């Protein structure tokens, strides 16, 4: 006789496995609830915005350009995005954004250094930064040991080059330079004239200025006032007694 095939009985599901699944669902629900509560709470909002290092742009303008406001989502904008917005301001060279939970944002601004001044009848005293940006100076600002730039057009590419060079030179090396005017030629498109407090007229080029300063200062300290040329070849010619070069009128 053949044995009848008996159906295989299904094993009952493990109660442990079912309880783990239920626990997992409960945990997910709790986490979701906590996330909703967190993002609706004040802990997820910006509570303070602080700017540091800015001298030329008011904090109100910095705040507007940053796109931030107190009460906005703390995680709504990344630090890199905020920094990119801030560096669109011409006077700003670099930006560091620090977020401190809960709610605090500190923006440290590094501005281009001051390179020179401009004095006009209409606008008064202005400043030129190292990248050529012109800025307004506060009422009562006193010029430091920086030269005044005269006769420069705003779109002159040599203006930004000159500002970049001046910003890299220590103040004590340019302290006697009172005025710089453009004086281009075909041979030297970046040729300039410098007028000094010691009554010298110096002819040089922006591209040569840094490496010629040591020679210039040695002449200014040791010779009588005259015309000093510092191009490929250097020359010095003292004024004749009747030249009258002690006035402040320049051609």
DRENDRENTOR-150829 format. One record per residue (C-alpha): residue in one letter; x, y, z. Coordinates in Angstrom, 1 decimal, padded with zeros to 4 digits. Layout:
A|X|Y|Z
...
END
This chain:
X|000.0|000.0|000.0
X|001.2|003.5|-000.8
X|001.3|006.1|001.9
X|-001.0|009.1|001.5
X|000.8|012.4|001.0
X|000.3|014.4|004.1
X|000.2|018.2|003.6
X|003.1|020.1|005.1
X|001.9|022.3|008.0
X|003.1|025.9|007.9
X|005.3|027.0|010.7
X|003.7|029.7|012.8
X|005.4|033.1|012.3
X|007.8|034.1|014.9
X|006.3|036.6|017.4
X|009.7|038.1|017.8
X|009.9|039.1|014.1
X|006.5|040.7|014.3
X|007.3|042.6|017.4
X|010.5|044.0|015.8
X|008.6|045.2|012.8
X|006.0|047.0|015.0
X|008.8|048.5|017.0
X|010.5|049.8|013.9
X|007.3|051.4|012.7
X|006.8|053.1|016.0
X|010.3|054.4|016.0
X|009.9|055.9|012.5
X|006.6|057.5|013.6
X|008.3|059.0|016.7
X|011.2|060.3|014.6
X|008.9|061.9|012.1
X|006.9|063.5|014.8
X|010.0|064.9|016.5
X|011.2|066.2|013.1
X|007.9|068.0|012.6
X|008.0|069.5|016.1
X|011.7|070.6|015.7
X|011.2|072.4|012.4
X|008.1|074.2|013.8
X|010.0|075.2|016.9
X|012.2|078.3|017.5
X|015.2|076.0|017.7
X|015.2|075.6|013.9
X|015.1|079.3|013.2
X|017.8|082.0|012.9
X|017.9|083.8|016.2
X|020.9|086.1|015.6
X|023.0|087.4|012.7
X|026.4|089.1|013.4
X|028.8|090.8|011.0
X|032.4|091.3|011.8
X|035.3|093.1|009.9
X|033.3|095.4|007.7
X|034.4|099.1|007.6
X|033.0|100.3|004.2
X|029.6|098.7|003.9
X|026.8|099.3|006.5
X|025.5|096.2|008.3
X|022.0|096.9|006.9
X|023.3|096.5|003.4
X|025.3|093.4|004.3
X|022.2|091.9|005.8
X|020.1|092.6|002.7
X|022.7|091.1|000.4
X|023.2|088.0|002.6
X|019.5|087.1|002.1
X|019.2|086.2|005.8
X|016.7|087.4|008.3
X|016.0|086.5|011.9
X|013.2|083.9|012.1
X|014.1|082.3|008.8
X|015.0|078.5|008.7
X|018.5|078.0|010.2
X|019.2|075.2|007.7
X|017.5|076.9|004.8
X|020.7|078.3|003.3
X|024.2|076.8|003.3
X|027.3|078.7|004.5
X|028.9|078.5|001.0
X|025.8|080.1|-000.6
X|025.9|083.0|001.9
X|029.6|083.5|001.3
X|029.1|083.7|-002.5
X|026.4|086.3|-002.1
X|028.6|088.4|000.1
X|031.7|088.4|-002.2
X|029.6|090.1|-004.8
X|030.2|093.3|-002.9
X|033.2|094.9|-004.7
X|035.0|095.9|-001.5
X|034.9|092.4|000.0
X|037.8|090.1|-000.7
X|036.8|087.0|001.3
X|034.0|085.9|003.6
X|033.9|083.3|006.4
X|030.4|082.1|007.6
X|030.1|080.2|010.9
X|026.8|078.7|012.0
X|026.4|077.9|015.7
X|023.4|075.8|016.7
X|020.9|076.8|017.8
X|020.2|079.8|015.6
X|023.4|081.8|015.6
X|025.1|083.0|012.3
X|028.4|084.9|012.3
X|029.7|086.4|009.1
X|033.4|087.5|009.1
X|034.3|089.9|006.3
X|037.8|090.5|004.9
X|037.9|093.7|002.9
X|040.5|094.8|000.3
X|043.1|097.1|001.9
X|043.1|100.8|001.3
X|045.6|101.7|-001.4
X|045.2|105.4|-002.2
X|042.8|108.4|-002.0
X|041.0|110.7|-004.5
X|040.1|114.3|-003.6
X|037.4|116.0|-005.7
X|035.4|119.2|-005.4
X|032.0|117.5|-005.8
X|032.5|114.2|-003.9
X|035.1|115.2|-001.4
X|037.6|112.5|-000.2
X|037.2|109.0|-001.6
X|039.3|105.9|-001.1
X|040.7|103.4|-003.6
X|041.0|099.8|-002.5
X|043.5|097.3|-003.7
X|041.2|096.0|-006.5
X|040.5|099.6|-007.7
X|037.1|099.9|-006.1
X|036.3|103.5|-005.1
X|034.6|103.8|-001.7
X|033.1|106.7|000.3
X|034.9|107.6|003.5
X|033.3|108.8|006.6
X|033.0|112.5|007.4
X|036.1|113.6|009.2
X|038.3|110.7|007.9
X|041.9|111.7|007.9
X|044.2|110.4|005.1
X|046.8|108.0|006.3
X|050.2|107.6|004.6
X|048.7|107.0|001.2
X|049.0|109.1|-002.1
X|046.2|111.0|-003.7
X|045.4|109.9|-007.3
X|044.6|112.7|-009.7
X|043.4|112.7|-013.3
X|042.4|109.0|-013.5
X|039.4|107.8|-015.5
X|037.2|105.2|-013.8
X|037.5|102.8|-016.7
X|041.3|103.1|-017.0
X|042.7|099.5|-016.6
X|045.9|100.9|-015.2
X|044.0|102.4|-012.3
X|043.3|099.0|-010.7
X|046.9|097.8|-011.5
X|048.3|100.9|-009.7
X|046.0|100.3|-006.7
X|047.1|096.6|-006.5
X|050.8|097.6|-006.5
X|050.3|100.4|-003.9
X|048.4|098.1|-001.6
X|051.4|095.7|-001.5
X|053.9|098.4|-000.6
X|054.5|099.2|003.1
X|053.3|102.7|004.1
X|056.7|103.9|005.1
X|058.0|103.4|001.6
X|055.3|105.6|000.0
X|054.9|108.1|002.8
X|056.6|110.9|000.9
X|054.5|110.4|-002.3
X|051.7|113.0|-002.2
X|050.2|112.6|-005.7
X|050.2|110.2|-008.6
X|048.9|111.2|-012.1
X|048.7|109.1|-015.3
X|051.3|110.0|-018.0
X|051.2|107.3|-020.6
X|053.4|107.1|-023.7
X|053.6|104.7|-026.6
X|056.6|103.0|-025.1
X|055.1|102.9|-021.5
X|051.3|102.8|-021.5
X|051.4|102.5|-017.7
X|053.8|105.5|-017.3
X|053.0|107.7|-014.3
X|054.3|110.8|-012.6
X|054.7|111.0|-008.8
X|055.0|114.2|-006.9
X|056.5|114.0|-003.4
X|056.3|116.0|-000.2
X|060.0|116.6|-000.6
X|059.4|118.5|-003.9
X|060.6|115.8|-006.3
X|058.9|114.9|-009.6
X|059.3|111.2|-010.3
X|058.7|109.6|-013.7
X|058.2|105.8|-013.7
X|055.8|103.0|-014.7
X|053.3|101.0|-012.6
X|055.0|097.8|-013.7
X|058.4|099.1|-012.4
X|057.3|100.9|-009.3
X|057.9|098.2|-006.7
X|061.4|097.4|-007.7
X|062.4|101.1|-008.2
X|061.3|102.3|-004.8
X|064.5|101.6|-003.0
X|066.4|103.7|-005.5
X|063.8|106.4|-005.4
X|063.9|106.7|-001.6
X|067.6|106.8|-001.5
X|067.6|109.8|-003.9
X|064.8|111.5|-002.0
X|066.8|111.3|001.2
X|070.2|112.2|-000.1
X|069.7|114.7|-003.0
X|068.2|118.1|-003.6
X|064.8|118.3|-005.2
X|064.7|117.5|-008.9
X|063.3|115.3|-011.6
X|063.9|111.6|-011.1
X|063.3|109.2|-014.0
X|063.0|105.5|-013.2
X|062.2|103.5|-016.3
X|064.5|101.0|-017.9
X|067.3|103.5|-017.3
X|067.4|105.7|-014.2
X|068.4|109.4|-014.1
X|068.3|112.3|-011.7
X|068.5|116.0|-012.6
X|068.2|118.6|-009.9
X|066.1|121.6|-010.5
X|067.8|124.8|-011.6
X|067.6|127.6|-009.0
X|065.1|129.5|-011.1
X|062.8|126.5|-011.9
X|060.4|127.3|-009.1
X|059.5|123.7|-008.6
X|058.5|124.2|-004.9
X|055.0|125.2|-005.9
X|052.2|122.6|-006.2
X|051.2|123.2|-009.8
X|051.8|120.2|-012.1
X|051.6|119.9|-015.8
END
